[in-house]
């Protein structure tokens, strides 16, 4: 079965898992950022990956007060990257442009730029070619994805998910809050009621997940809040949640997004 996240809320997650000792297994061949000057980390998009983001160390950015936890990365400071980024109160980033676009989910605090203030739960997309000078007066933590947008996807998006409209998924107990769709790419928040089980399904364009609350599970493991998972194209699994959970989920973008006309990012 193939599944569209905007319709059913089914998820694709990495095959990393918790061992009995409570240690996380990192799936993939990429070394940690500190072991590679080019900061290549989980860069092989054909490999499954899973990380407990809360257990990762913070790496300084070029700007004082801005630190990051690297989830996947290909390149130096200009890179295809997925990171958890933390702004200390009063920290700022110099004006910069986004040659490959920028996607953000505000996890804590208030993130700001010259266009506005974005509180926890806000989803943002700054398209290819956009620029801004971000900052945070009170401090914040955000999920950031860089240089992963199709150049024809020029819609700037700002959604306060705390006031969004949830729609039913394909199985009882699933609710979906659609955030964005372009070509093969779909992004949503998905809420699983306790005891919800989804049928086995495949991921032809891959899937990426950040568990926001609760515990998400599949046959590969158990993933508490803060878990980041990436399942490659062609993977299959059967997810469920015993206690309930909320996840941010992105599908159809691996290895790249295909536009409505079939062109690739």
C-alpha positions in Angstrom: 0.0 0.0 0.0 1.2 3.5 -0.9 0.2 6.2 1.5 -0.2 10.0 1.2 0.4 11.7 4.5 -2.1 14.4 3.8 -4.8 11.8 3.5 -4.0 9.2 6.1 -1.3 10.5 8.4 0.8 7.3 8.1 4.4 7.8 8.8 7.8 6.6 7.6 10.5 6.3 10.2 14.1 5.2 10.6 15.2 1.8 11.6 17.3 2.9 14.5 16.0 1.6 17.8 16.5 1.6 21.6 18.5 -1.3 22.9 17.6 -2.9 26.2 20.3 -0.8 27.9 18.5 2.4 26.8 21.3 3.2 24.3 20.3 4.5 20.9 21.6 2.8 17.8 22.6 5.2 15.0 21.7 3.7 11.6 23.9 4.9 8.7 27.5 5.1 7.8 28.1 8.8 8.2 30.4 9.9 11.1 29.6 12.4 13.7 30.2 16.0 12.6 33.3 16.4 14.9 34.9 13.5 13.0 34.7 15.1 9.6 35.8 18.5 8.6 33.2 18.8 5.9 30.5 18.0 8.5 29.0 15.2 6.5 26.5 13.4 8.7 23.8 10.9 7.8 24.3 12.2 4.2 23.5 8.9 2.5 19.8 9.4 1.9 19.4 5.7 0.8 20.1 4.7 4.4 17.7 4.7 7.4 18.6 6.9 10.3 17.2 7.6 13.8 18.5 9.9 16.5 17.4 10.9 20.0 17.9 14.6 19.5 17.8 15.5 23.2 20.9 13.3 23.7 23.0 15.1 21.1 25.6 17.8 22.0 25.2 21.4 20.8 27.7 22.6 18.1 28.4 26.3 17.9 27.3 28.2 14.8 29.3 31.1 13.3 27.1 33.5 15.2 27.4 33.9 19.0 24.5 32.5 21.0 23.3 30.3 18.2 24.0 26.5 18.5 22.8 23.5 16.6 22.3 19.7 16.9 23.0 18.3 13.5 20.7 15.5 12.2 21.8 15.2 8.6 24.3 17.4 6.7 26.1 17.5 3.3 28.6 20.4 3.2 30.2 23.1 5.4 28.3 26.3 6.4 26.5 26.3 3.0 25.0 22.8 3.2 22.0 20.6 2.6 21.2 20.2 6.3 18.6 19.3 8.9 19.2 20.6 12.4 17.7 21.5 15.7 18.9 25.1 16.3 18.9 26.9 19.6 19.0 30.7 19.9 20.0 32.2 23.3 18.0 35.2 24.4 19.1 38.3 22.5 21.0 36.3 19.9 20.9 37.3 16.2 22.0 35.9 12.9 23.3 38.2 10.1 21.2 38.7 7.0 21.6 35.8 4.6 19.8 34.3 1.6 18.5 30.8 1.1 19.8 29.4 -2.2 17.9 26.2 -1.6 15.1 27.4 0.6 14.5 27.1 4.4 11.8 25.2 6.3 11.3 25.8 10.0 9.1 24.5 12.8 9.3 26.5 16.1 9.6 24.0 18.9 10.1 26.4 21.9 10.1 30.1 22.6 9.7 32.8 19.9 11.7 33.0 16.7 11.7 36.4 14.8 12.9 38.2 11.7 12.0 41.4 10.0 8.7 39.9 8.8 7.3 39.0 12.2 7.4 37.0 15.4 6.8 33.2 15.4 5.8 31.5 18.6 6.1 27.8 19.4 4.0 25.7 17.0 4.6 28.0 14.0 5.5 26.4 10.7 7.5 28.5 8.2 8.8 28.1 4.6 11.1 30.7 3.1 11.4 29.8 -0.6 14.5 29.5 -2.8 16.1 33.0 -3.2 14.5 34.5 -0.1 16.6 36.3 2.5 16.1 37.5 6.1 17.9 38.5 9.3 16.6 36.2 12.1 16.8 36.7 15.8 15.2 35.8 19.1 14.7 38.3 22.0 13.5 35.7 24.5 15.3 32.6 23.1 13.9 29.7 21.0 14.5 26.2 19.7 13.6 25.4 16.1 13.7 22.5 13.6 15.4 23.8 10.4 15.8 22.2 7.0 18.0 24.0 4.5 18.5 23.6 0.7 15.9 21.0 0.3 13.1 22.9 -1.7 12.1 22.7 -5.3 13.1 26.0 -7.0 9.6 26.3 -8.5 8.0 26.1 -5.0 7.9 29.9 -4.3 5.1 30.0 -1.8 6.2 31.7 1.5 4.2 29.9 4.3 3.5 30.9 7.9 1.1 28.7 9.8 0.2 28.8 13.5 -0.4 25.2 14.1 -1.9 25.8 17.5 -5.0 27.2 15.8 -5.0 24.9 12.7 -7.9 22.7 11.5 -7.3 19.0 12.0 -8.9 16.5 9.6 -9.6 12.8 10.0 -6.9 10.3 8.8 -7.6 7.1 7.0 -7.9 5.0 10.2 -9.8 5.7 13.4 -7.7 7.6 15.9 -5.6 9.5 13.4 -5.9 13.3 12.8 -3.9 15.3 10.3 -3.1 19.0 10.1 -1.8 19.7 6.5 1.0 22.2 6.3 2.3 22.1 2.8 2.1 20.2 -0.5 4.1 20.7 -3.7 4.6 18.0 -6.3 5.7 14.9 -4.6 6.4 16.6 -1.2 3.8 16.7 1.6 4.2 18.1 5.1 1.8 17.7 8.0 1.4 17.3 11.8 -0.2 14.0 12.6 -1.9 13.2 15.9 -2.3 9.6 17.1 -4.9 8.8 19.7 -3.8 6.1 22.3 -4.1 2.6 20.8 -4.1 3.7 17.1 -2.6 1.2 14.7 -2.0 1.8 10.9 -1.7 -0.9 8.3 1.6 -1.8 6.6 2.5 0.6 3.8 5.4 1.7 1.7 7.3 5.0 1.2 8.2 5.4 -2.5 9.5 9.0 -1.8 10.9 8.4 1.7 9.7 10.0 4.9 11.1 12.0 7.8 9.6 12.4 11.3 10.2 14.4 14.4 8.2 13.1 17.4 6.8 16.1 19.2 5.1 14.4 22.1 4.1 10.9 23.3 5.7 7.7 22.0 5.5 6.5 18.4 6.3 2.9 17.5 6.7 0.4 14.6 8.2 -3.0 14.2 11.7 -1.5 14.3 11.5 0.2 17.6 10.0 2.7 20.1 10.5 6.5 19.6 9.8 8.9 22.4 9.4 12.7 22.1 12.5 14.2 20.6 13.2 11.3 18.2 14.1 12.2 14.7 13.7 9.4 12.1 14.3 9.2 8.3 13.2 6.2 6.2 14.5 6.0 2.7 12.6 5.6 -0.6 11.1 2.1 -0.9 10.9 1.3 2.8 7.9 -0.3 4.4 6.6 -0.5 8.0 3.6 -0.8 10.2 3.3 2.1 12.7 1.2 2.4 15.9 1.1 4.3 19.2 0.0 2.7 22.4 -0.1 5.9 24.5 -0.7 8.4 21.7 1.7 10.9 20.1 2.0 13.9 17.8 4.6 13.9 15.0 5.8 16.3 12.4 6.1 14.3 9.2 7.4 15.0 5.7 7.1 12.6 2.7 8.0 12.4 -0.9 11.2 14.5 -0.7 13.8 11.8 -0.8 16.2 11.9 -2.4 14.7 15.1 -3.9 11.3 16.6 -4.4 9.7 16.2 -7.8 7.8 19.2 -9.0 4.2 18.9 -10.5 5.8 18.8 -14.0 8.2 15.9 -13.0 11.3 18.1 -12.7 13.6 17.4 -9.7 14.8 19.9 -7.1 
